[in-house]
Amino acid sequence: MENKSISVVIPAYNEEKRLLPTLEKVHAYLSGNYHDFELLVVDDGSADATVRVAGEFAANHDGVRILRNERNMGKGAAIRRGVLASGGEMVLISDADLSTPIEELEKFMPYLEEGYHIVIGSRAMPGADIRIRQPLHREVMGRVFNMFVQGLLVSGVKDTQCGFKLFKGPEAKMLFSRGIINGFSFDAEILFLAQKSGLRIKETPVIWLNSAASTVRVASDPAKMFAQLLVIRLNWLRGRYRA
């Protein structure tokens, strides 16, 4: 599907140290494999030099766009803005630390050709190549969180939180236009809405390298993420997603 256009959305919050190598790798890969692509960096109100780093890169490379939130709104809000601004027939979401190498995109393409609307990377499926693991407490938290996700929202998906996801463009815009959650649980919300919309989701194992510089705050974010799952369920019951 290299003849189709693709948009890659990368959210960035205080990523001045990690962003440039990621942009170089992603842009080089896209340039070598796609005739029509765009790379959208969404700065989420960073307090460091993230915007400067991204802007300097964009000034010297074709197909790079910078979007900026004036204040920190959350990863979900940043990705939503990037997806809704995208123009590609396919939309890839990737984290700024490139924990999943951009080359893993090659594994995803055949599934779109088979009729899937969304392909998501998984660290929990057999075959996943976890080259740098998370600390044990983070792994346990992730497993518990997924149990709640499967019980409340998204059945049959082992890892909703991997930051490497590919969408068909129209479906991506439809889902993110309906999304409400600004925080880290936005993944669960989008996949929940996808299942409710009858879209086909393919989960596939990927290479993954944990980044020690994660922006997740262990003391406060897990509680917020669990609470957001209940909010998503209540939003559905109240009809907030059915517009």
Helices and strands as residue ranges (DSSP letters): E 6-12, H 19-33, E 37-44, H 50-59, E 64-69, H 75-85, E 90-93, G 102-104, H 105-113, E 118-122, E 129-132, H 136-152, E 165-168, H 169-178, H 186-196, E 201-205, E 207-209, H 221-237
